[in-house]
Structures are given as structure tokens and as C-alpha cells.
Amino acid sequence: MIKNDFTRSKGILLIILGSILWGATGPMMEWILNNTNLSVSFFLTVRLITAGLCILFFLAITGKQIFLIWTDISWLKQLVVFSVLGMLGVQYTFVAAIEASNASIATLLQFLGPVYIILFLSWKNKIFPPKYQIIGIIGTLIGLFLLLTNANVKVLLISKEALLWGLAVGVAFSIYTVYPARLMKEWGVLLIVGWGMLVGGVVLAGVTQVWKSDEWTHLTVFPINLIVVIIILIGTIAFILFLSSMKYITAVETSILSSIEPLTAMIISVFWFGQILGSWQYIGVIIMLLFVTWLSIAGEIKWMRKSKG
């Protein structure tokens, strides 16, 4: 019992710290994009490759066989899919959504992930979602409507580009959360995150031909270089903490505690940028977080009833 309590407490601490750190990176990235000429693709290429190399180097010097996964074609295919669609996908869409709107909006739209997972599974299995999921989806969409309009149907408070990137964040985040479960169980969180970042960064570098970019000189300017280093450091730690927490706590606890992430981004944005939402937007934020949590809670309760029956 004591061991179980300690394990659960460890998971709760990991998700809280991970959520706070990831929430804090949003406003930092917003500052970088608003105050420098760094592009989303260049910034992410540097961030992913640097972070991936650091993680893999750490694993290598601690005795981990980091290249073993490349000898199994089945696992390698899964790793590449996760790297491109999961790791690179969630990072690129998230930063692009920040550039098109702000850190608070981008972080909140990321929380649409569970809705996409439900819709995909319903389509895949050709079944209609159960009532509790329909309630959760409708409630989440109501909250999203209030967030984006402040209860004025004639006004959209973010651009169409920001909305599209924000919706894409939710899709990418659902892939990032669900897809690597088997990979991480077999190979460990750190190894998969490390290779995921490195492979994703290399793919992006190849597509954008980053070596031809004239943006490298910006990284020699203070405090830009310092903030970039901080973002890479705490963002990488946040990813590891978030994924590691899933081994120790339930989906319900993960859903509830990860709500700290958008709240952190909003608080920092208020003090740093002076960003204030409308009263109905704050109500929309609360409704979104409540119903996304409801999706997890109701699903967990239903699963427990089935397992007992």
C-alpha cells in the first residue's frame, strides 16, 4: 500500500512539473517569434535536433544501447511514424499556432486531442460514440465556441489560420499521446523521445534545407540565444516528465492535472504580455477543461464497471 501510494505520488509530481514546464515554454516561444526574425521551421529544427542529441548522448554515456532499435525494421517503422507524425507534428503545429495566435490559445486548442481520439476510434470501429462521450464532445465544443468568440456569434477572435493550426495541434497531440505507447513500453521513454526529436528534426531540416538559412546569425545574439537554450532545456524535460507520468497514474489523473498546462501559459501571458481574455472566454476555458476531464473520468468509470461485471 505504501509502495502504491509512493508510485502514485511520483506520477502526480511528474505530470504537475511537466505541465508547468510545458505551459511555460509557450509564452517563451511566443516572445521569440514576435521579437526576432526566426521562422517556425528554423527554430524547431534547432530545438529538436539539439534536444534529441543531448538525450541520446546522455543515454549512451550511461550504457544504453541507443542504436539497437534501428536493427529491428518493425520497431524502426513505428519510430519513424512517431517521429514525423507525433513528435514533429505536435511541435510544429503547436509553434505555428502560437505564431498565428498566442501561447494561451494554442495550448488550449491542444486539449481537443481526446475529442479527435474518440471520433477516430468511432469511425475505425464503425460505432456511434456512447452518451458520455457525446456529452463530453458537445461540452468541449461549447467551451471552444466561447473561447473563440467571447459569446458573440458575429466575431471570431482569432484568424482562420490560427484556428486551422490550433485544430491541427489537437490531432497531432492525440497521435503523440496514443501512438508511442508500445514503443515506450518496449524501449523506454527517454530513448523514444530522444530518437523522436532527432529524426523529426532531421526530416524537417531536410525539407527546409536549413543549412542554407541565413537565420543562424540570430543565435549569436543575446538574449535570444539564452532564451532558445532555456526553451530547449525545459521543453525537453517537460516532454519526458509528461510521458513518464503515464506509467504511474490513471488517465483521469493525467487529464485533470495536465489542465495546469494551459493555466500556466495563461498566467505567464497575463504578467508578461498583458494578455487579457474576455469574461465569456474565461468561462469557455473552464468549460473546455471540465468537459475534457469529464471524457476521461466517465470513460474510466465505465471501464471499471465493465471489469467488475
C-alpha positions as CSV (number, residue, x, y, z in Angstrom):
1,M,0.0,0.0,0.0
2,I,2.8,2.4,0.9
3,K,4.6,1.5,-2.3
4,N,1.5,2.1,-4.4
5,D,0.9,5.5,-2.7
6,F,4.5,6.4,-3.4
7,T,4.2,5.4,-7.0
8,R,1.0,7.4,-7.5
9,S,2.6,10.4,-5.8
10,K,5.6,10.2,-8.1
11,G,3.3,10.1,-11.1
12,I,1.3,13.1,-9.8
13,L,4.5,15.1,-9.2
14,L,5.8,14.2,-12.7
15,I,2.7,15.4,-14.5
16,I,2.4,18.6,-12.5
17,L,6.0,19.5,-13.1
18,G,5.8,18.5,-16.8
19,S,2.6,20.5,-17.3
20,I,4.0,23.6,-15.6
21,L,7.2,23.5,-17.7
22,W,5.4,22.9,-21.0
23,G,3.0,25.6,-20.2
24,A,5.9,28.0,-19.5
25,T,7.5,27.3,-22.9
26,G,4.5,28.6,-24.8
27,P,5.0,32.3,-23.8
28,M,8.7,32.0,-24.3
29,M,8.2,30.7,-27.9
30,E,5.7,33.5,-28.4
31,W,8.3,36.1,-27.4
32,I,10.9,34.5,-29.7
33,L,8.5,34.5,-32.7
34,N,7.3,38.1,-32.0
35,N,10.7,39.7,-31.3
36,T,13.0,38.0,-33.7
37,N,13.1,37.0,-37.4
38,L,13.4,33.3,-36.5
39,S,11.0,31.2,-38.5
40,V,8.9,28.3,-37.1
41,S,10.8,25.7,-39.2
42,F,14.3,27.0,-38.3
43,F,13.5,27.3,-34.6
44,L,12.0,23.8,-34.4
45,T,14.9,22.3,-36.4
46,V,17.4,23.6,-34.0
47,R,15.3,22.7,-31.0
48,L,14.5,19.1,-32.0
49,I,18.0,18.1,-33.2
50,T,19.7,19.7,-30.2
51,A,17.4,18.2,-27.6
52,G,17.4,14.8,-29.4
53,L,21.2,14.6,-29.5
54,C,21.5,15.6,-25.8
55,I,19.1,12.9,-24.7
56,L,20.8,10.2,-26.8
57,F,24.2,11.3,-25.7
58,F,23.1,11.1,-22.0
59,L,21.7,7.6,-22.6
60,A,24.9,6.5,-24.4
61,I,27.3,7.5,-21.6
62,T,25.0,5.7,-19.1
63,G,25.5,2.5,-21.0
64,K,22.2,2.4,-23.0
65,Q,22.4,0.7,-26.4
66,I,20.8,3.6,-28.3
67,F,21.2,2.1,-31.8
68,L,19.7,-1.3,-31.1
69,I,16.2,-0.2,-32.1
70,W,17.5,0.5,-35.7
71,T,18.2,-3.2,-36.1
72,D,14.5,-4.2,-36.0
73,I,12.6,-3.0,-39.1
74,S,9.2,-3.3,-37.4
75,W,10.1,-1.1,-34.4
76,L,12.0,1.2,-36.7
77,K,8.9,1.9,-38.9
78,Q,6.9,2.7,-35.7
79,L,9.7,5.0,-34.5
80,V,9.7,6.9,-37.8
81,V,5.9,7.3,-37.8
82,F,6.0,8.6,-34.3
83,S,8.9,10.9,-35.0
84,V,7.2,12.6,-38.0
85,L,3.5,12.5,-37.2
86,G,3.8,12.6,-33.4
87,M,6.8,14.4,-32.3
88,L,7.4,16.7,-35.2
89,G,3.7,17.0,-35.8
90,V,2.8,18.2,-32.3
91,Q,5.8,20.5,-32.1
92,Y,5.3,22.2,-35.5
93,T,1.6,22.7,-35.2
94,F,1.9,24.0,-31.7
95,V,4.5,26.6,-32.5
96,A,2.7,27.6,-35.7
97,A,-0.5,28.0,-33.7
98,I,1.4,30.3,-31.3
99,E,2.8,32.3,-34.1
100,A,-0.7,32.7,-35.6
101,S,-2.4,33.5,-32.3
102,N,-0.8,33.3,-28.9
103,A,0.5,30.7,-26.4
104,S,-2.7,30.6,-24.3
105,I,-5.0,29.8,-27.3
106,A,-2.5,27.3,-28.8
107,T,-2.2,25.4,-25.5
108,L,-6.0,25.3,-25.0
109,L,-6.6,24.0,-28.5
110,Q,-4.2,21.3,-27.9
111,F,-6.7,19.9,-25.4
112,L,-9.0,18.9,-28.2
113,G,-6.9,15.8,-28.5
114,P,-9.3,13.5,-26.7
115,V,-12.1,14.5,-29.0
116,Y,-10.1,13.5,-32.1
117,I,-9.2,10.2,-30.5
118,I,-12.9,9.4,-29.8
119,L,-14.0,10.4,-33.3
120,F,-11.2,8.4,-34.9
121,L,-12.0,5.2,-32.9
122,S,-15.7,5.6,-33.6
123,W,-15.0,5.8,-37.3
124,K,-12.5,3.0,-37.2
125,N,-14.8,0.6,-35.3
126,K,-17.9,1.9,-37.2
127,I,-19.8,2.5,-34.0
128,F,-21.5,5.6,-32.6
129,P,-19.9,7.2,-29.6
130,P,-21.6,6.4,-26.3
131,K,-23.7,9.1,-24.5
132,Y,-21.0,10.2,-22.1
133,Q,-18.6,10.8,-25.0
134,I,-21.2,12.8,-26.9
135,I,-21.8,14.9,-23.8
136,G,-18.1,15.5,-23.4
137,I,-17.6,16.4,-27.1
138,I,-20.6,18.8,-27.1
139,G,-19.5,20.5,-23.8
140,T,-15.9,20.8,-25.1
141,L,-17.1,22.4,-28.4
142,I,-19.3,24.9,-26.4
143,G,-16.3,25.9,-24.4
144,L,-14.3,26.2,-27.6
145,F,-17.0,28.4,-29.1
146,L,-17.0,30.8,-26.1
147,L,-13.2,30.9,-26.2
148,L,-13.0,31.8,-29.9
149,T,-16.0,34.3,-30.0
150,N,-16.5,35.6,-26.4
151,A,-20.2,34.6,-26.9
152,N,-20.5,36.9,-30.0
153,V,-21.5,34.7,-33.0
154,K,-20.6,37.5,-35.4
155,V,-16.9,37.7,-34.3
156,L,-14.1,35.2,-34.5
157,L,-11.3,36.4,-32.1
158,I,-8.5,34.5,-33.9
159,S,-7.6,34.3,-37.6
160,K,-8.7,31.4,-39.7
161,E,-5.0,30.4,-40.0
162,A,-4.7,30.3,-36.2
163,L,-7.9,28.2,-35.9
164,L,-6.6,25.7,-38.5
165,W,-3.2,25.4,-36.8
166,G,-5.0,25.1,-33.5
167,L,-7.2,22.2,-34.7
168,A,-4.1,20.5,-36.2
169,V,-2.4,20.7,-32.7
170,G,-5.2,18.6,-31.3
171,V,-4.8,16.0,-34.0
172,A,-1.1,15.9,-33.6
173,F,-1.3,15.8,-29.8
174,S,-3.7,12.8,-29.9
175,I,-1.2,10.9,-32.2
176,Y,1.7,11.9,-29.9
177,T,-0.1,10.7,-26.8
178,V,-1.6,7.4,-28.1
179,Y,0.7,6.0,-30.8
180,P,4.1,5.5,-28.9
181,A,2.6,3.5,-26.0
182,R,4.0,0.2,-27.3
183,L,7.3,1.8,-28.4
184,M,7.9,3.3,-25.0
185,K,6.9,0.1,-23.1
186,E,9.4,-1.9,-25.1
187,W,12.3,0.6,-25.4
188,G,11.8,3.2,-22.7
189,V,10.6,6.8,-22.7
190,L,13.9,8.5,-22.9
191,L,15.1,6.5,-25.9
192,I,11.9,7.1,-27.9
193,V,11.7,10.8,-27.1
194,G,15.4,11.2,-28.0
195,W,15.2,9.5,-31.3
196,G,11.8,11.0,-32.0
197,M,13.2,14.5,-31.6
198,L,16.3,13.8,-33.6
199,V,14.6,12.0,-36.5
200,G,11.8,14.6,-36.6
201,G,14.4,17.4,-36.6
202,V,16.5,15.8,-39.3
203,V,13.3,15.3,-41.5
204,L,12.4,19.0,-41.0
205,A,16.0,20.1,-41.7
206,G,16.0,18.1,-45.0
207,V,12.6,19.5,-46.1
208,T,13.6,23.2,-45.4
209,Q,17.3,22.8,-46.2
210,V,18.1,24.6,-43.0
211,W,21.9,24.6,-43.8
212,K,21.1,27.3,-46.4
213,S,19.3,29.5,-44.0
214,D,20.6,33.0,-43.1
215,E,18.9,32.7,-39.6
216,W,21.9,31.1,-37.9
217,T,23.4,34.6,-37.1
218,H,20.4,35.3,-34.8
219,L,21.5,32.6,-32.5
220,T,24.7,34.6,-31.6
221,V,22.6,37.5,-30.3
222,F,21.9,37.8,-26.5
223,P,19.3,37.2,-25.0
224,I,17.9,35.4,-28.0
225,N,20.4,32.5,-27.7
226,L,19.8,32.3,-23.9
227,I,16.0,32.0,-24.3
228,V,16.4,29.4,-27.1
229,V,18.6,27.3,-24.8
230,I,16.1,27.6,-21.9
231,I,13.2,26.6,-24.2
232,I,15.1,23.6,-25.5
233,L,16.0,22.5,-21.9
234,I,12.7,22.9,-20.1
235,G,10.7,21.8,-23.1
236,T,12.6,18.5,-23.4
237,I,12.3,17.9,-19.6
238,A,8.5,18.6,-19.9
239,F,8.1,16.0,-22.7
240,I,10.0,13.4,-20.6
241,L,8.1,14.1,-17.4
242,F,4.7,14.1,-19.1
243,L,5.2,10.8,-20.9
244,S,6.9,9.2,-17.8
245,S,3.9,10.1,-15.6
246,M,1.6,7.8,-17.6
247,K,3.3,4.8,-16.1
248,Y,2.3,5.7,-12.6
249,I,-1.2,7.4,-12.7
250,T,-4.5,6.9,-14.4
251,A,-5.8,8.6,-17.5
252,V,-8.2,10.5,-15.2
253,E,-5.4,12.0,-13.1
254,T,-3.4,12.8,-16.2
255,S,-6.3,14.6,-17.7
256,I,-7.1,16.6,-14.6
257,L,-3.5,17.5,-13.7
258,S,-2.5,18.4,-17.2
259,S,-5.0,21.2,-17.1
260,I,-2.3,23.0,-15.2
261,E,-0.5,23.5,-18.6
262,P,-2.9,26.0,-20.2
263,L,-3.4,27.7,-16.9
264,T,0.4,28.2,-16.6
265,A,0.5,29.6,-20.1
266,M,-2.3,32.0,-19.4
267,I,-0.9,33.3,-16.1
268,I,2.5,33.9,-17.6
269,S,1.0,35.6,-20.7
270,V,-1.1,37.9,-18.5
271,F,2.0,39.1,-16.5
272,W,4.5,39.0,-19.4
273,F,2.4,40.3,-22.3
274,G,-0.6,41.8,-20.5
275,Q,-2.9,39.5,-22.4
276,I,-6.4,39.6,-21.0
277,L,-9.3,37.4,-22.2
278,G,-12.9,38.4,-22.3
279,S,-15.2,37.2,-19.5
280,W,-17.0,34.7,-21.7
281,Q,-13.6,33.4,-22.9
282,Y,-12.6,32.6,-19.4
283,I,-15.9,30.8,-18.9
284,G,-15.2,28.9,-22.2
285,V,-11.7,27.9,-20.8
286,I,-13.3,26.5,-17.7
287,I,-16.0,24.6,-19.6
288,M,-13.4,23.1,-22.0
289,L,-11.2,21.9,-19.2
290,L,-14.1,20.5,-17.3
291,F,-15.6,18.5,-20.2
292,V,-12.2,17.2,-21.5
293,T,-11.7,15.9,-17.9
294,W,-15.2,14.5,-18.0
295,L,-14.3,12.4,-21.1
296,S,-11.6,10.8,-19.1
297,I,-13.5,10.4,-15.8
298,A,-16.6,8.9,-17.5
299,G,-14.5,6.6,-19.6
300,E,-12.6,5.3,-16.5
301,I,-15.8,4.7,-14.6
302,K,-17.3,2.8,-17.4
303,W,-14.2,0.7,-17.8
304,M,-14.2,-0.1,-14.1
305,R,-17.8,-1.2,-14.2
306,K,-17.2,-3.5,-17.1
307,S,-14.1,-5.0,-15.5
308,K,-16.1,-5.7,-12.3
309,G,-19.1,-7.1,-14.2
